[in-house]
Amino acid sequence: MRIAFISPFFPLKGGIARFSGLLADALREHRGDDVVPLAFRALFPDFVSKGTLAPLPEEFRLVLFNPFSWLETIQRLRSLKPDVLLVASWTALLAPLFYVVRRLTGIRMVVLLHNLSSHESFFIEPLMQRLLAASAEGFLTLSGAVSEQVRAAFPAVPLCTLFHPVYDPAGSLPSVVDARHELHLESSSPVLLFFGYVRSYKGLDILLRAMPTILRREPTLRLVVAGHFYEDLSFYRRLVDQLGLGGNVDLYPGYVPPERTALYFAAADAVVLPYRSATQSGVVQLAYGHGRPVIVTPVGALPEMVRPGETGWVAGDASPEGFADAVGEFLDSRERLISMRPAIEAFRREYSWEAFADAAGNFLETIAAGR
Protein backbone atom coordinates (compact mmCIF):
# COMPACT_ATOMS: atom_id res chain seq x y z
CA MET A 1 0.00 0.00 0.00
CA ARG A 2 0.87 3.64 -0.26
CA ILE A 3 0.28 5.09 3.21
CA ALA A 4 0.40 8.82 3.87
CA PHE A 5 1.31 9.41 7.51
CA ILE A 6 0.64 12.72 9.31
CA SER A 7 2.64 12.88 12.54
CA PRO A 8 5.60 14.47 14.24
CA PHE A 9 8.83 12.76 13.16
CA PHE A 10 12.48 12.99 14.14
CA PRO A 11 14.19 15.42 14.61
CA LEU A 12 11.23 16.80 16.59
CA LYS A 13 11.55 15.76 20.21
CA GLY A 14 9.15 13.50 22.05
CA GLY A 15 7.83 9.97 22.20
CA ILE A 16 5.24 10.44 19.42
CA ALA A 17 7.95 11.40 16.92
CA ARG A 18 10.04 8.39 17.87
CA PHE A 19 7.06 6.02 17.76
CA SER A 20 5.93 7.22 14.32
CA GLY A 21 9.41 6.96 12.86
CA LEU A 22 9.86 3.38 14.05
CA LEU A 23 6.38 2.42 12.82
CA ALA A 24 7.05 3.91 9.38
CA ASP A 25 10.33 1.97 9.20
CA ALA A 26 8.63 -1.30 10.21
CA LEU A 27 5.83 -0.86 7.65
CA ARG A 28 8.42 -0.23 4.92
CA GLU A 29 11.02 -2.82 5.85
CA HIS A 30 8.82 -5.63 7.18
CA ARG A 31 5.74 -5.30 4.98
CA GLY A 32 7.08 -3.43 1.96
CA ASP A 33 4.56 -0.59 2.20
CA ASP A 34 5.28 2.80 0.65
CA VAL A 35 5.00 5.12 3.66
CA VAL A 36 5.08 8.85 2.87
CA PRO A 37 5.57 11.04 5.97
CA LEU A 38 3.71 14.35 6.06
CA ALA A 39 5.69 15.71 8.95
CA PHE A 40 4.97 18.54 11.32
CA ARG A 41 7.39 21.42 11.27
CA ALA A 42 5.84 22.75 14.47
CA LEU A 43 2.96 21.79 16.72
CA PHE A 44 2.92 24.83 18.97
CA PRO A 45 4.62 28.23 19.01
CA ASP A 46 8.29 28.26 19.99
CA PHE A 47 7.65 29.39 23.56
CA VAL A 48 5.77 26.15 24.36
CA SER A 49 7.56 23.85 21.92
CA LYS A 50 9.77 20.94 22.95
CA GLY A 51 12.25 21.90 20.23
CA THR A 52 14.21 19.73 17.84
CA LEU A 53 17.24 17.47 17.98
CA ALA A 54 18.65 18.69 14.64
CA PRO A 55 17.76 21.17 11.86
CA LEU A 56 14.41 20.31 10.28
CA PRO A 57 14.38 19.10 6.66
CA GLU A 58 12.70 21.35 4.13
CA GLU A 59 9.91 18.83 3.52
CA PHE A 60 8.70 19.22 7.12
CA ARG A 61 5.99 21.72 6.21
CA LEU A 62 2.93 21.17 8.41
CA VAL A 63 2.32 23.67 11.23
CA LEU A 64 -0.62 22.91 13.51
CA PHE A 65 -1.36 26.58 14.29
CA ASN A 66 -1.02 27.71 10.64
CA PRO A 67 -4.06 26.75 8.49
CA PHE A 68 -2.22 27.81 5.32
CA SER A 69 0.13 24.87 5.87
CA TRP A 70 -2.94 22.62 6.11
CA LEU A 71 -3.89 23.63 2.57
CA GLU A 72 -0.38 22.82 1.35
CA THR A 73 -0.64 19.38 2.95
CA ILE A 74 -4.03 18.83 1.31
CA GLN A 75 -2.54 19.67 -2.09
CA ARG A 76 0.29 17.23 -1.51
CA LEU A 77 -2.14 14.48 -0.51
CA ARG A 78 -4.15 15.02 -3.68
CA SER A 79 -1.02 14.56 -5.76
CA LEU A 80 0.21 11.53 -3.79
CA LYS A 81 -3.10 9.64 -4.10
CA PRO A 82 -2.38 7.29 -1.15
CA ASP A 83 -4.48 4.20 -0.52
CA VAL A 84 -5.08 5.32 3.06
CA LEU A 85 -4.20 8.19 5.39
CA LEU A 86 -2.76 7.36 8.82
CA VAL A 87 -2.69 10.16 11.41
CA ALA A 88 -1.16 10.16 14.90
CA SER A 89 -3.40 11.67 17.58
CA TRP A 90 -2.61 12.27 21.25
CA THR A 91 -4.45 15.55 21.87
CA ALA A 92 -7.90 16.72 20.79
CA LEU A 93 -6.29 19.94 19.50
CA LEU A 94 -5.42 17.98 16.34
CA ALA A 95 -9.07 17.22 15.50
CA PRO A 96 -9.79 20.34 13.39
CA LEU A 97 -6.75 19.65 11.19
CA PHE A 98 -7.73 16.03 10.64
CA TYR A 99 -11.37 16.93 9.95
CA VAL A 100 -10.44 19.48 7.31
CA VAL A 101 -7.92 17.16 5.66
CA ARG A 102 -10.40 14.26 5.56
CA ARG A 103 -13.22 16.37 4.13
CA LEU A 104 -11.15 18.14 1.47
CA THR A 105 -9.22 15.10 0.21
CA GLY A 106 -11.78 12.30 0.52
CA ILE A 107 -8.99 9.90 1.50
CA ARG A 108 -10.03 7.24 3.99
CA MET A 109 -8.39 7.97 7.33
CA VAL A 110 -7.25 5.80 10.25
CA VAL A 111 -6.40 7.48 13.55
CA LEU A 112 -3.46 6.03 15.47
CA LEU A 113 -4.82 6.98 18.87
CA HIS A 114 -2.20 7.27 21.60
CA ASN A 115 -4.91 8.50 23.97
CA LEU A 116 -8.47 9.72 23.53
CA SER A 117 -8.45 12.24 26.39
CA SER A 118 -5.62 14.72 26.76
CA HIS A 119 -3.51 14.45 29.90
CA GLU A 120 -4.57 18.01 30.70
CA SER A 121 -8.17 18.18 29.46
CA PHE A 122 -9.96 21.36 28.41
CA PHE A 123 -13.60 22.39 28.23
CA ILE A 124 -14.20 21.83 24.49
CA GLU A 125 -12.42 18.47 24.44
CA PRO A 126 -15.65 16.41 24.07
CA LEU A 127 -16.55 18.46 20.97
CA MET A 128 -13.05 17.92 19.55
CA GLN A 129 -13.33 14.18 20.19
CA ARG A 130 -16.58 14.02 18.24
CA LEU A 131 -14.91 15.93 15.41
CA LEU A 132 -12.09 13.40 15.41
CA ALA A 133 -14.51 10.47 15.29
CA ALA A 134 -16.40 12.12 12.41
CA SER A 135 -13.13 12.18 10.46
CA ALA A 136 -12.10 8.57 11.06
CA GLU A 137 -12.89 5.37 9.20
CA GLY A 138 -11.07 3.49 11.95
CA PHE A 139 -9.09 3.78 15.17
CA LEU A 140 -5.85 2.00 16.01
CA THR A 141 -5.19 2.01 19.76
CA LEU A 142 -2.20 0.93 21.84
CA SER A 143 -4.07 -0.47 24.84
CA GLY A 144 -7.29 -2.05 26.00
CA ALA A 145 -7.92 0.92 28.28
CA VAL A 146 -8.05 3.38 25.37
CA SER A 147 -10.16 0.97 23.32
CA GLU A 148 -12.74 0.81 26.10
CA GLN A 149 -13.02 4.61 26.02
CA VAL A 150 -13.43 4.58 22.24
CA ARG A 151 -16.06 1.83 22.30
CA ALA A 152 -18.05 3.69 24.93
CA ALA A 153 -17.91 7.02 23.09
CA PHE A 154 -17.95 5.94 19.41
CA PRO A 155 -19.19 2.35 19.10
CA ALA A 156 -19.86 2.62 15.36
CA VAL A 157 -16.23 3.39 14.36
CA PRO A 158 -14.15 0.28 13.48
CA LEU A 159 -11.47 -0.35 16.07
CA CYS A 160 -8.23 -2.32 16.21
CA THR A 161 -6.63 -2.80 19.64
CA LEU A 162 -2.89 -3.32 19.49
CA PHE A 163 -0.06 -2.60 21.93
CA HIS A 164 2.92 -0.32 22.45
CA PRO A 165 5.99 -2.05 20.96
CA VAL A 166 9.24 -2.23 22.87
CA TYR A 167 11.94 0.39 22.28
CA ASP A 168 15.38 -1.11 21.81
CA PRO A 169 18.45 0.81 23.01
CA ALA A 170 19.80 3.36 20.55
CA GLY A 171 23.30 1.88 21.00
CA SER A 172 25.21 -0.54 23.17
CA LEU A 173 24.53 -0.43 26.90
CA PRO A 174 27.41 0.53 29.15
CA SER A 175 28.16 -1.86 31.99
CA VAL A 176 26.42 -1.34 35.31
CA VAL A 177 29.79 -0.58 36.90
CA ASP A 178 30.69 2.09 34.32
CA ALA A 179 27.20 3.67 34.36
CA ARG A 180 27.12 3.91 38.14
CA HIS A 181 30.65 5.28 38.26
CA GLU A 182 29.73 8.08 35.85
CA LEU A 183 26.57 8.91 37.83
CA HIS A 184 28.37 8.70 41.19
CA LEU A 185 26.22 5.81 42.44
CA GLU A 186 27.34 3.06 44.78
CA SER A 187 27.76 -0.28 43.05
CA SER A 188 25.83 -2.18 45.73
CA SER A 189 22.94 0.24 46.36
CA PRO A 190 19.47 -0.36 44.89
CA VAL A 191 18.83 2.25 42.17
CA LEU A 192 15.40 3.31 40.89
CA LEU A 193 14.99 5.40 37.73
CA PHE A 194 12.17 7.87 37.02
CA PHE A 195 12.62 8.73 33.35
CA GLY A 196 11.02 11.09 30.85
CA TYR A 197 8.96 14.26 30.91
CA VAL A 198 7.95 15.34 34.40
CA ARG A 199 4.30 16.35 34.42
CA SER A 200 1.71 16.33 37.18
CA TYR A 201 -0.06 13.18 36.00
CA LYS A 202 3.21 11.21 36.15
CA GLY A 203 3.23 11.45 39.95
CA LEU A 204 6.85 12.20 40.78
CA ASP A 205 5.61 13.87 43.96
CA ILE A 206 3.83 10.62 44.92
CA LEU A 207 7.13 8.79 44.60
CA LEU A 208 9.04 11.41 46.60
CA ARG A 209 6.46 11.21 49.40
CA ALA A 210 6.89 7.43 49.38
CA MET A 211 10.66 7.71 49.75
CA PRO A 212 10.84 8.16 53.58
CA THR A 213 9.00 4.83 54.01
CA ILE A 214 11.18 3.18 51.40
CA LEU A 215 14.38 4.49 53.00
CA ARG A 216 13.40 3.16 56.41
CA ARG A 217 13.40 -0.24 54.70
CA GLU A 218 16.58 0.34 52.64
CA PRO A 219 18.58 3.46 53.64
CA THR A 220 21.10 3.12 50.77
CA LEU A 221 18.49 3.22 47.98
CA ARG A 222 18.99 5.96 45.37
CA LEU A 223 16.39 7.51 43.09
CA VAL A 224 17.57 9.01 39.79
CA VAL A 225 15.16 11.41 38.06
CA ALA A 226 16.11 12.21 34.45
CA GLY A 227 13.93 14.23 32.08
CA HIS A 228 12.49 17.56 31.06
CA PHE A 229 10.41 19.23 33.79
CA TYR A 230 7.10 20.68 32.59
CA GLU A 231 6.36 21.41 36.24
CA ASP A 232 8.21 23.92 38.40
CA LEU A 233 11.58 22.31 39.18
CA SER A 234 11.89 24.36 42.37
CA PHE A 235 8.75 22.66 43.74
CA TYR A 236 10.45 19.27 43.49
CA ARG A 237 13.72 20.55 44.90
CA ARG A 238 11.85 21.96 47.90
CA LEU A 239 9.97 18.69 48.37
CA VAL A 240 13.24 16.76 48.34
CA ASP A 241 14.64 19.11 50.98
CA GLN A 242 11.48 19.06 53.12
CA LEU A 243 11.46 15.26 53.17
CA GLY A 244 15.18 15.05 53.91
CA LEU A 245 15.95 13.13 50.72
CA GLY A 246 18.96 15.11 49.51
CA GLY A 247 21.39 12.21 49.88
CA ASN A 248 19.12 9.71 48.12
CA VAL A 249 17.60 11.62 45.18
CA ASP A 250 19.52 12.84 42.12
CA LEU A 251 17.72 15.23 39.74
CA TYR A 252 18.95 15.52 36.15
CA PRO A 253 16.59 18.06 34.54
CA GLY A 254 16.52 18.48 30.76
CA TYR A 255 15.85 16.50 27.61
CA VAL A 256 17.77 13.21 27.59
CA PRO A 257 19.42 12.31 24.24
CA PRO A 258 19.57 8.63 23.20
CA GLU A 259 23.23 8.12 24.13
CA ARG A 260 22.56 9.45 27.64
CA THR A 261 19.39 7.35 27.93
CA ALA A 262 21.41 4.13 27.85
CA LEU A 263 23.56 5.39 30.72
CA TYR A 264 20.59 5.97 33.05
CA PHE A 265 18.92 2.64 32.27
CA ALA A 266 22.19 0.69 32.62
CA ALA A 267 22.66 2.15 36.11
CA ALA A 268 19.13 1.26 37.30
CA ASP A 269 17.81 -1.89 38.93
CA ALA A 270 14.21 -0.97 38.11
CA VAL A 271 12.23 1.82 36.43
CA VAL A 272 9.41 3.50 38.38
CA LEU A 273 6.14 4.93 37.02
CA PRO A 274 4.10 6.32 39.95
CA TYR A 275 1.48 7.76 37.58
CA ARG A 276 -1.81 9.28 38.77
CA SER A 277 -3.37 8.55 35.38
CA ALA A 278 -2.21 6.96 32.15
CA THR A 279 -3.23 5.40 28.89
CA GLN A 280 -0.03 3.55 28.08
CA SER A 281 3.56 4.62 28.50
CA GLY A 282 6.56 4.38 26.22
CA VAL A 283 8.74 4.44 29.34
CA VAL A 284 7.65 0.87 30.20
CA GLN A 285 8.66 -0.29 26.73
CA LEU A 286 11.91 1.63 26.97
CA ALA A 287 12.65 -0.11 30.28
CA TYR A 288 11.98 -3.54 28.78
CA GLY A 289 14.09 -2.68 25.76
CA HIS A 290 16.98 -2.04 28.14
CA GLY A 291 16.24 -5.24 30.06
CA ARG A 292 14.94 -3.53 33.20
CA PRO A 293 11.79 -4.40 35.21
CA VAL A 294 9.23 -1.74 36.11
CA ILE A 295 7.21 -0.68 39.15
CA VAL A 296 3.89 0.93 38.18
CA THR A 297 0.62 2.16 39.65
CA PRO A 298 -2.66 0.39 38.71
CA VAL A 299 -3.91 3.15 36.39
CA GLY A 300 -4.94 3.11 32.74
CA ALA A 301 -3.18 0.45 30.71
CA LEU A 302 -0.04 0.24 32.86
CA PRO A 303 -1.08 -3.06 34.52
CA GLU A 304 -1.68 -4.54 31.03
CA MET A 305 2.04 -4.15 30.32
CA VAL A 306 3.34 -5.83 33.50
CA ARG A 307 3.52 -9.50 34.34
CA PRO A 308 3.70 -9.30 38.15
CA GLY A 309 6.81 -10.90 39.57
CA GLU A 310 8.13 -11.62 36.08
CA THR A 311 8.60 -8.26 34.36
CA GLY A 312 7.77 -5.94 37.25
CA TRP A 313 5.40 -5.02 40.07
CA VAL A 314 2.01 -3.27 40.25
CA ALA A 315 1.21 -1.11 43.29
CA GLY A 316 -2.06 -1.57 45.12
CA ASP A 317 -3.04 2.04 44.45
CA ALA A 318 -1.60 5.36 43.29
CA SER A 319 -0.71 6.62 46.76
CA PRO A 320 2.67 7.07 48.47
CA GLU A 321 1.82 4.18 50.78
CA GLY A 322 0.76 1.91 47.93
CA PHE A 323 3.83 2.71 45.88
CA ALA A 324 6.15 2.23 48.86
CA ASP A 325 4.69 -1.26 49.32
CA ALA A 326 5.38 -2.09 45.65
CA VAL A 327 8.98 -0.89 45.99
CA GLY A 328 9.20 -3.14 49.06
CA GLU A 329 8.24 -6.09 46.83
CA PHE A 330 11.01 -5.07 44.45
CA LEU A 331 13.51 -4.95 47.33
CA ASP A 332 12.41 -8.43 48.45
CA SER A 333 13.05 -9.66 44.89
CA ARG A 334 16.30 -7.84 44.21
CA GLU A 335 18.44 -10.95 44.56
CA ARG A 336 16.59 -12.57 41.66
CA LEU A 337 16.49 -9.64 39.21
CA ILE A 338 18.81 -11.45 36.82
CA SER A 339 16.38 -14.38 36.69
CA MET A 340 13.65 -12.00 35.47
CA ARG A 341 15.53 -11.17 32.28
CA PRO A 342 14.22 -14.13 30.22
CA ALA A 343 10.61 -13.02 30.88
CA ILE A 344 11.49 -9.45 29.88
CA GLU A 345 13.21 -10.75 26.72
CA ALA A 346 10.14 -12.85 25.87
CA PHE A 347 7.98 -9.73 26.27
CA ARG A 348 10.33 -7.86 23.90
CA ARG A 349 9.88 -10.52 21.21
CA GLU A 350 6.11 -10.67 21.60
CA TYR A 351 5.68 -6.89 21.48
CA SER A 352 7.98 -6.21 18.55
CA TRP A 353 7.64 -3.53 15.89
CA GLU A 354 7.34 -6.25 13.24
CA ALA A 355 4.32 -7.78 15.00
CA PHE A 356 2.78 -4.34 15.38
CA ALA A 357 3.38 -3.49 11.70
CA ASP A 358 1.73 -6.74 10.58
CA ALA A 359 -1.43 -6.12 12.59
CA ALA A 360 -1.61 -2.41 11.82
CA GLY A 361 -0.98 -2.98 8.12
CA ASN A 362 -3.77 -5.57 7.91
CA PHE A 363 -6.19 -3.14 9.54
CA LEU A 364 -5.13 -0.32 7.20
CA GLU A 365 -5.71 -2.59 4.21
CA THR A 366 -9.21 -3.37 5.45
CA ILE A 367 -10.06 0.30 5.87
CA ALA A 368 -8.50 1.25 2.52
CA ALA A 369 -10.68 -1.37 0.81
CA GLY A 370 -13.80 0.02 2.49
CA ARG A 371 -14.55 -3.26 4.28
C-alpha positions as CSV (number, residue, x, y, z in Angstrom):
1,M,0.0,0.0,0.0
2,R,0.9,3.6,-0.3
3,I,0.3,5.1,3.2
4,A,0.4,8.8,3.9
5,F,1.3,9.4,7.5
6,I,0.6,12.7,9.3
7,S,2.6,12.9,12.5
8,P,5.6,14.5,14.2
9,F,8.8,12.8,13.2
10,F,12.5,13.0,14.1
11,P,14.2,15.4,14.6
12,L,11.2,16.8,16.6
13,K,11.6,15.8,20.2
14,G,9.1,13.5,22.1
15,G,7.8,10.0,22.2
16,I,5.2,10.4,19.4
17,A,7.9,11.4,16.9
18,R,10.0,8.4,17.9
19,F,7.1,6.0,17.8
20,S,5.9,7.2,14.3
21,G,9.4,7.0,12.9
22,L,9.9,3.4,14.1
23,L,6.4,2.4,12.8
24,A,7.0,3.9,9.4
25,D,10.3,2.0,9.2
26,A,8.6,-1.3,10.2
27,L,5.8,-0.9,7.6
28,R,8.4,-0.2,4.9
29,E,11.0,-2.8,5.9
30,H,8.8,-5.6,7.2
31,R,5.7,-5.3,5.0
32,G,7.1,-3.4,2.0
33,D,4.6,-0.6,2.2
34,D,5.3,2.8,0.6
35,V,5.0,5.1,3.7
36,V,5.1,8.9,2.9
37,P,5.6,11.0,6.0
38,L,3.7,14.3,6.1
39,A,5.7,15.7,9.0
40,F,5.0,18.5,11.3
41,R,7.4,21.4,11.3
42,A,5.8,22.7,14.5
43,L,3.0,21.8,16.7
44,F,2.9,24.8,19.0
45,P,4.6,28.2,19.0
46,D,8.3,28.3,20.0
47,F,7.7,29.4,23.6
48,V,5.8,26.1,24.4
49,S,7.6,23.8,21.9
50,K,9.8,20.9,23.0
51,G,12.2,21.9,20.2
52,T,14.2,19.7,17.8
53,L,17.2,17.5,18.0
54,A,18.6,18.7,14.6
55,P,17.8,21.2,11.9
56,L,14.4,20.3,10.3
57,P,14.4,19.1,6.7
58,E,12.7,21.4,4.1
59,E,9.9,18.8,3.5
60,F,8.7,19.2,7.1
61,R,6.0,21.7,6.2
62,L,2.9,21.2,8.4
63,V,2.3,23.7,11.2
64,L,-0.6,22.9,13.5
65,F,-1.4,26.6,14.3
66,N,-1.0,27.7,10.6
67,P,-4.1,26.8,8.5
68,F,-2.2,27.8,5.3
69,S,0.1,24.9,5.9
70,W,-2.9,22.6,6.1
71,L,-3.9,23.6,2.6
72,E,-0.4,22.8,1.3
73,T,-0.6,19.4,3.0
74,I,-4.0,18.8,1.3
75,Q,-2.5,19.7,-2.1
76,R,0.3,17.2,-1.5
77,L,-2.1,14.5,-0.5
78,R,-4.1,15.0,-3.7
79,S,-1.0,14.6,-5.8
80,L,0.2,11.5,-3.8
81,K,-3.1,9.6,-4.1
82,P,-2.4,7.3,-1.2
83,D,-4.5,4.2,-0.5
84,V,-5.1,5.3,3.1
85,L,-4.2,8.2,5.4
86,L,-2.8,7.4,8.8
87,V,-2.7,10.2,11.4
88,A,-1.2,10.2,14.9
89,S,-3.4,11.7,17.6
90,W,-2.6,12.3,21.2
91,T,-4.4,15.5,21.9
92,A,-7.9,16.7,20.8
93,L,-6.3,19.9,19.5
94,L,-5.4,18.0,16.3
95,A,-9.1,17.2,15.5
96,P,-9.8,20.3,13.4
97,L,-6.8,19.7,11.2
98,F,-7.7,16.0,10.6
99,Y,-11.4,16.9,10.0
100,V,-10.4,19.5,7.3
101,V,-7.9,17.2,5.7
102,R,-10.4,14.3,5.6
103,R,-13.2,16.4,4.1
104,L,-11.1,18.1,1.5
105,T,-9.2,15.1,0.2
106,G,-11.8,12.3,0.5
107,I,-9.0,9.9,1.5
108,R,-10.0,7.2,4.0
109,M,-8.4,8.0,7.3
110,V,-7.2,5.8,10.2
111,V,-6.4,7.5,13.6
112,L,-3.5,6.0,15.5
113,L,-4.8,7.0,18.9
114,H,-2.2,7.3,21.6
115,N,-4.9,8.5,24.0
116,L,-8.5,9.7,23.5
117,S,-8.5,12.2,26.4
118,S,-5.6,14.7,26.8
119,H,-3.5,14.4,29.9
120,E,-4.6,18.0,30.7
121,S,-8.2,18.2,29.5
122,F,-10.0,21.4,28.4
123,F,-13.6,22.4,28.2
124,I,-14.2,21.8,24.5
125,E,-12.4,18.5,24.4
126,P,-15.7,16.4,24.1
127,L,-16.5,18.5,21.0
128,M,-13.0,17.9,19.5
129,Q,-13.3,14.2,20.2
130,R,-16.6,14.0,18.2
131,L,-14.9,15.9,15.4
132,L,-12.1,13.4,15.4
133,A,-14.5,10.5,15.3
134,A,-16.4,12.1,12.4
135,S,-13.1,12.2,10.5
136,A,-12.1,8.6,11.1
137,E,-12.9,5.4,9.2
138,G,-11.1,3.5,11.9
139,F,-9.1,3.8,15.2
140,L,-5.8,2.0,16.0
141,T,-5.2,2.0,19.8
142,L,-2.2,0.9,21.8
143,S,-4.1,-0.5,24.8
144,G,-7.3,-2.0,26.0
145,A,-7.9,0.9,28.3
146,V,-8.0,3.4,25.4
147,S,-10.2,1.0,23.3
148,E,-12.7,0.8,26.1
149,Q,-13.0,4.6,26.0
150,V,-13.4,4.6,22.2
151,R,-16.1,1.8,22.3
152,A,-18.1,3.7,24.9
153,A,-17.9,7.0,23.1
154,F,-18.0,5.9,19.4
155,P,-19.2,2.3,19.1
156,A,-19.9,2.6,15.4
157,V,-16.2,3.4,14.4
158,P,-14.1,0.3,13.5
159,L,-11.5,-0.4,16.1
160,C,-8.2,-2.3,16.2
161,T,-6.6,-2.8,19.6
162,L,-2.9,-3.3,19.5
163,F,-0.1,-2.6,21.9
164,H,2.9,-0.3,22.5
165,P,6.0,-2.0,21.0
166,V,9.2,-2.2,22.9
167,Y,11.9,0.4,22.3
168,D,15.4,-1.1,21.8
169,P,18.4,0.8,23.0
170,A,19.8,3.4,20.6
171,G,23.3,1.9,21.0
172,S,25.2,-0.5,23.2
173,L,24.5,-0.4,26.9
174,P,27.4,0.5,29.2
175,S,28.2,-1.9,32.0
176,V,26.4,-1.3,35.3
177,V,29.8,-0.6,36.9
178,D,30.7,2.1,34.3
179,A,27.2,3.7,34.4
180,R,27.1,3.9,38.1
181,H,30.6,5.3,38.3
182,E,29.7,8.1,35.8
183,L,26.6,8.9,37.8
184,H,28.4,8.7,41.2
185,L,26.2,5.8,42.4
186,E,27.3,3.1,44.8
187,S,27.8,-0.3,43.0
188,S,25.8,-2.2,45.7
189,S,22.9,0.2,46.4
190,P,19.5,-0.4,44.9
191,V,18.8,2.3,42.2
192,L,15.4,3.3,40.9
193,L,15.0,5.4,37.7
194,F,12.2,7.9,37.0
195,F,12.6,8.7,33.3
196,G,11.0,11.1,30.9
197,Y,9.0,14.3,30.9
198,V,8.0,15.3,34.4
199,R,4.3,16.4,34.4
200,S,1.7,16.3,37.2
201,Y,-0.1,13.2,36.0
202,K,3.2,11.2,36.2
203,G,3.2,11.4,40.0
204,L,6.9,12.2,40.8
205,D,5.6,13.9,44.0
206,I,3.8,10.6,44.9
207,L,7.1,8.8,44.6
208,L,9.0,11.4,46.6
209,R,6.5,11.2,49.4
210,A,6.9,7.4,49.4
211,M,10.7,7.7,49.7
212,P,10.8,8.2,53.6
213,T,9.0,4.8,54.0
214,I,11.2,3.2,51.4
215,L,14.4,4.5,53.0
216,R,13.4,3.2,56.4
217,R,13.4,-0.2,54.7
218,E,16.6,0.3,52.6
219,P,18.6,3.5,53.6
220,T,21.1,3.1,50.8
221,L,18.5,3.2,48.0
222,R,19.0,6.0,45.4
223,L,16.4,7.5,43.1
224,V,17.6,9.0,39.8
225,V,15.2,11.4,38.1
226,A,16.1,12.2,34.5
227,G,13.9,14.2,32.1
228,H,12.5,17.6,31.1
229,F,10.4,19.2,33.8
230,Y,7.1,20.7,32.6
231,E,6.4,21.4,36.2
232,D,8.2,23.9,38.4
233,L,11.6,22.3,39.2
234,S,11.9,24.4,42.4
235,F,8.7,22.7,43.7
236,Y,10.5,19.3,43.5
237,R,13.7,20.6,44.9
238,R,11.8,22.0,47.9
239,L,10.0,18.7,48.4
240,V,13.2,16.8,48.3
241,D,14.6,19.1,51.0
242,Q,11.5,19.1,53.1
243,L,11.5,15.3,53.2
244,G,15.2,15.0,53.9
245,L,16.0,13.1,50.7
246,G,19.0,15.1,49.5
247,G,21.4,12.2,49.9
248,N,19.1,9.7,48.1
249,V,17.6,11.6,45.2
250,D,19.5,12.8,42.1
251,L,17.7,15.2,39.7
252,Y,18.9,15.5,36.1
253,P,16.6,18.1,34.5
254,G,16.5,18.5,30.8
255,Y,15.8,16.5,27.6
256,V,17.8,13.2,27.6
257,P,19.4,12.3,24.2
258,P,19.6,8.6,23.2
259,E,23.2,8.1,24.1
260,R,22.6,9.4,27.6
261,T,19.4,7.3,27.9
262,A,21.4,4.1,27.8
263,L,23.6,5.4,30.7
264,Y,20.6,6.0,33.0
265,F,18.9,2.6,32.3
266,A,22.2,0.7,32.6
267,A,22.7,2.1,36.1
268,A,19.1,1.3,37.3
269,D,17.8,-1.9,38.9
270,A,14.2,-1.0,38.1
271,V,12.2,1.8,36.4
272,V,9.4,3.5,38.4
273,L,6.1,4.9,37.0
274,P,4.1,6.3,39.9
275,Y,1.5,7.8,37.6
276,R,-1.8,9.3,38.8
277,S,-3.4,8.5,35.4
278,A,-2.2,7.0,32.2
279,T,-3.2,5.4,28.9
280,Q,0.0,3.6,28.1
281,S,3.6,4.6,28.5
282,G,6.6,4.4,26.2
283,V,8.7,4.4,29.3
284,V,7.6,0.9,30.2
285,Q,8.7,-0.3,26.7
286,L,11.9,1.6,27.0
287,A,12.7,-0.1,30.3
288,Y,12.0,-3.5,28.8
289,G,14.1,-2.7,25.8
290,H,17.0,-2.0,28.1
291,G,16.2,-5.2,30.1
292,R,14.9,-3.5,33.2
293,P,11.8,-4.4,35.2
294,V,9.2,-1.7,36.1
295,I,7.2,-0.7,39.2
296,V,3.9,0.9,38.2
297,T,0.6,2.2,39.6
298,P,-2.7,0.4,38.7
299,V,-3.9,3.2,36.4
300,G,-4.9,3.1,32.7
301,A,-3.2,0.4,30.7
302,L,0.0,0.2,32.9
303,P,-1.1,-3.1,34.5
304,E,-1.7,-4.5,31.0
305,M,2.0,-4.1,30.3
306,V,3.3,-5.8,33.5
307,R,3.5,-9.5,34.3
308,P,3.7,-9.3,38.1
309,G,6.8,-10.9,39.6
310,E,8.1,-11.6,36.1
311,T,8.6,-8.3,34.4
312,G,7.8,-5.9,37.3
313,W,5.4,-5.0,40.1
314,V,2.0,-3.3,40.2
315,A,1.2,-1.1,43.3
316,G,-2.1,-1.6,45.1
317,D,-3.0,2.0,44.4
318,A,-1.6,5.4,43.3
319,S,-0.7,6.6,46.8
320,P,2.7,7.1,48.5
321,E,1.8,4.2,50.8
322,G,0.8,1.9,47.9
323,F,3.8,2.7,45.9
324,A,6.1,2.2,48.9
325,D,4.7,-1.3,49.3
326,A,5.4,-2.1,45.7
327,V,9.0,-0.9,46.0
328,G,9.2,-3.1,49.1
329,E,8.2,-6.1,46.8
330,F,11.0,-5.1,44.4
331,L,13.5,-5.0,47.3
332,D,12.4,-8.4,48.4
333,S,13.0,-9.7,44.9
334,R,16.3,-7.8,44.2
335,E,18.4,-11.0,44.6
336,R,16.6,-12.6,41.7
337,L,16.5,-9.6,39.2
338,I,18.8,-11.5,36.8
339,S,16.4,-14.4,36.7
340,M,13.7,-12.0,35.5
341,R,15.5,-11.2,32.3
342,P,14.2,-14.1,30.2
343,A,10.6,-13.0,30.9
344,I,11.5,-9.4,29.9
345,E,13.2,-10.7,26.7
346,A,10.1,-12.9,25.9
347,F,8.0,-9.7,26.3
348,R,10.3,-7.9,23.9
349,R,9.9,-10.5,21.2
350,E,6.1,-10.7,21.6
351,Y,5.7,-6.9,21.5
352,S,8.0,-6.2,18.5
353,W,7.6,-3.5,15.9
354,E,7.3,-6.3,13.2
355,A,4.3,-7.8,15.0
356,F,2.8,-4.3,15.4
357,A,3.4,-3.5,11.7
358,D,1.7,-6.7,10.6
359,A,-1.4,-6.1,12.6
360,A,-1.6,-2.4,11.8
361,G,-1.0,-3.0,8.1
362,N,-3.8,-5.6,7.9
363,F,-6.2,-3.1,9.5
364,L,-5.1,-0.3,7.2
365,E,-5.7,-2.6,4.2
366,T,-9.2,-3.4,5.4
367,I,-10.1,0.3,5.9
368,A,-8.5,1.3,2.5
369,A,-10.7,-1.4,0.8
370,G,-13.8,0.0,2.5
371,R,-14.6,-3.3,4.3
